[in-house]
C-alpha cells in the first residue's frame, strides 16, 4: 500500500503506464484482484481525507461568518451611538429661549406634515405586501408583522447543489426579516402567478457568493443548501447587496429589542426586589446551569458542523441531568427542555439516516466503514431498528456493486467460481461487520440479518442457476461448480450461519432435470456403442500402451487387472467395456459430489438405469447368433462388469454416502448376476 501511495503521489505519474506495468508484474487473476482491492482502499482513504478537509474548512467558514456578523453589529452600534452623541451636542449648543419657542411652533407644523407622510408610506407598504400575497398562491399573511418591507424581488434559476445542473425557474422575494422562494405556475387561474414553496428566516440564513459558477450564490439554511443563478452579474450583485442590507437591519432590530428588554427587566427586577424583601418564598427553584439553557443552540451548531459524536454525548448528558434533577425542576421548565431535546434528537436522526440512505443516483461509495459511524450513533440514540434497515440496504448495495465486476468472459465453471467467491467473501465481510461491530448484542437485528441473508442467497442462486443449467452442460461441470459453492458456503458456518440447506433447496429442481437429461443421453450413447461393438479383445498395439491401461485401472482400485492381459499388447476386455468403465466411474464420482437426501432417489435411479442398460446389451449379445463364436469374450467382460466393477463401484458409493448395503447394488446383482458357465481358460 505504501508503494502504491508513493507511485500515485509522484508528479510524473501516468495511469496507463502504471496499469501496463501492473498487468506484466502480476501473475494470475488473484494478484490483479488484490491490486484492485488496494486501489479501492486507497480511493476510500483519499475520499475520507477530502471529507475531513471539507468539514474542517466548513467549520472555519461558519466561525468566521459569525465573527464578522458580530463585528458588524458592534460597529453599527458604535456608529449609532456616535451619531446620537453628535446630534445631542449640536442641539445643546444651539438651544435658547427664543429658539425653543420658534422650534416648538415649527415642530407642531412639522409633526402634522410628518404624520401625513407616514400614513401615506404605511399605506404604500401594506398595499405592496397585499399585492405580493395576491400574486403568490398559498402565501402566508405578510401584513401581520409590523414594519415589514419588501426590499427586493426577481427571477432566479435554481441549480442542483451537487451536479450544478438546472432544476427549476423560481421567483424570490426578500423582506426585512424573511426570504420567500416561489415557483412559477404552469396554468394560471386568477391573479396568482407563483406558488409558495418555502420561507427562510434571515436570522438562520447565510448567503455565500459562488465564484466557480457564473452569476451564482448559495443560501445556507440548516439542514438544506440551495444554489441560485441570476441572469447577469449586475442582478447577482444587487441580490448580494440587498441581502447584506437586510441582515444589517435585522441585527439592528435585534439589538434594539435586546436593549429594550434589558431596561424592562431592570425595572421589573427593582420593583420585584421590594416585594421579595418583605416576603420570603417557601421554595425556590434551583438555577439551571448555563449549558442546559444553551442546549438547543449548542446541538444545532454541532449537528450543522457534523460533530455527531459530540452532539450525542451532549444529549446523553442532558438526559442524565433531567433524570437526576427531576424533582428539583418545575414541570413546565422540564417539559420545555424535553421538547427541545426531542426535536434535536429527531434532527440528528434525520441527518444520520440520510448518511445511510442509498438511491439510484447516490451510491454508498464509502462502504461499511463509512456507515459504521452513523449506525453506532443511531444505536446509542435507541434507533437500532431504523439503523438496521438502512444498514442492510447499504449492504445490499455494496454486494450488488461487487458482483457487477464479475463478468462472464470464459468457461462457465470459471465464472461460477469467481461469482461465488465474490458473493461469499463480501457476505462474510458484511456478517463480521454486522454481528461484531454494528449490532453485537441485538437479537431482533440478528433475526433481520438472517432474513436478509436468505433473500440475498436466493437472488444469488437465481443468477447462478441461469448460467449453470444450460443445454450441453456436463454433470462434471455442474458437480465442480456445486462443490465450489458448498466450500465457500461452509466458511459462513464459522459465524453460525448455515446456508447449505437453502442452496440445496434452490438447486433441487434444476439438478433433478439435468440428472434425468444426462441419464437419457448416457443410455443413448451406450446403445450406439453396442451397435458398433464387435466383441473382440482390445489390441493396444504396444506393450507400453497396454501398461498404461493397466496402471490406470490399478489407480482406480482394480488390483487383479493384469490377469486379463494376453500377449504383449492384448487385453481380454473390449474397448467398449473399458470406455463404459471410465464413463461410469466419472458419472459415479460426479453423483457422489451432488449426493444429498433430497437427490438420493434421482441419483440412485441414474446409476441403476445406466448400469442396467449396459448389462441388458450384454445379455442381448449373448443371445445374438452373430456372436456365437465370441461367447467366451462376452462372458469374460460380463464377469468383469458384474463381479469386479460393480462391487468396486458400490464400495465407493457406500464409503461416500454411509449406506453399507445400497439397494441398487442388490437389485443389479439379483437381475444380472447369473452368467452362463463357459470355458474361458483359453483367453486368460
C-alpha angles and dihedrals in degrees: 000000000000091000090049092051090047093050094046092047095056118111094231094048113146117190095204092052092047093051091048092052091044093053090050093047100046120081115211133346094286093067091045090052089049091052089048089053090050091052091049091049090051089050091053091050091050091048090052092049092049091050091051091050091048092050091047092051091044091054091049090049092053092047092048092048091052092049091049092049091050092048091049091052093049093047091049091051091048092050091048092051092049091050092050092049092050093050091047093052092048092051092049093049095052099039121119139150094258094043090049091056092047092045092049092055091043091049091055091055093043091047092058092047093047091049091055092048091049091052091053092048091048092050091051091048094051093044092053091051090049090050090053090050090053092050095048118067116222090008120164121243106281097182097064092082113072120231092015110150134181107241101178144350137181150133120287137175115233116220131200106260092221107032096028090223123142113270107173145329113256140179117223131202121198117200132178092265108015143033120220123200117200134180127222119261112237093202114032120213116182124334095325113111101167138041121227111249111165143340127213128197111229090222090066097036129095123192118208126189112228114211098177094063118055116253093349137135134179132231115210112200114156124276096012136051124207128191122205131188123208122214092246143357095264094056090046091054089048091055093048093048092047091050089051091051091048092050092050093049090048091053090049092052091049092050092049091048090049092051091048092049091048091053092048092048091051091051092046090048092053092049095044092047089065091056092046091053091061099034121047113200118236095222128023124199111234116248112258117238117255094245093057091050091052093040097113095047093046092050091050090053094047092049092047090050090047093240090145096161092054091047091052092049090051091050091051091048091050092050092051091048092052091049094048095045098037094123095044100054122074117249095244094050092046092049091050092051092046092050092052091045093051091049091053091046089054091048091050091047090051092052092047093048089052087055089059099039117111122199134170091261094042120050121188096248095171092068124205095329092059091051094047095080096051093044093051093052093045089053090052089050090055092251096122096133093052091044091050094054093048093044092052089052088053089050092051090050091048092049092048093049092049093050092050089070092062108090127183103235101141143012118358094236091054091053092049092050093051094043092048093046093051093045098049093037091054091042091053090051090049092047092052091048093047101044100036106029114016102036108005099159106024117116095185092050090048090055090051089050092053090052090048091050092051091051093048091049090052091052090045092052092048089060094045094047089052091055100035104047102059127132117284093022110145124226088240092061091046093049091047092051094046091047089056092048092051091048093052091044091054090064090066090059088076086071093048095257115123112185098166093100090052092049094047089050091055092047097046100087100040091042092051090052092047093048091052091048091050090048091055093046093048093050089049090052090050089053092052093048093051091049087059097038115114095185096237127144113264112258110202092182095223134051090231092058091049091049089054090055091048091049091048093053091044089056088051088058104262105135099180100046091116089069088073093060119113125184121332101311108011128100123189092229119090122239089246091056092050092047092049090049092054093044095048094047090051090047091049093050091050091048092050090054090053095040116128136145092262094050097038095101094046093048093046090051091051093050093045099047095045092049092043091051091056092047092048090055089050089053092049090051091053090056094044112106090211090068099046092116091048097053093113095055090044090052092047092053091044092053090048091051096045104032104034110016097041093049091047093050095052093046085061090044093051094046092052101040100030091235102135096189108030113201095222091058091054091045094051091046092052094047101041106016096099111087123177112254111248136171103251099157091108091065101047 
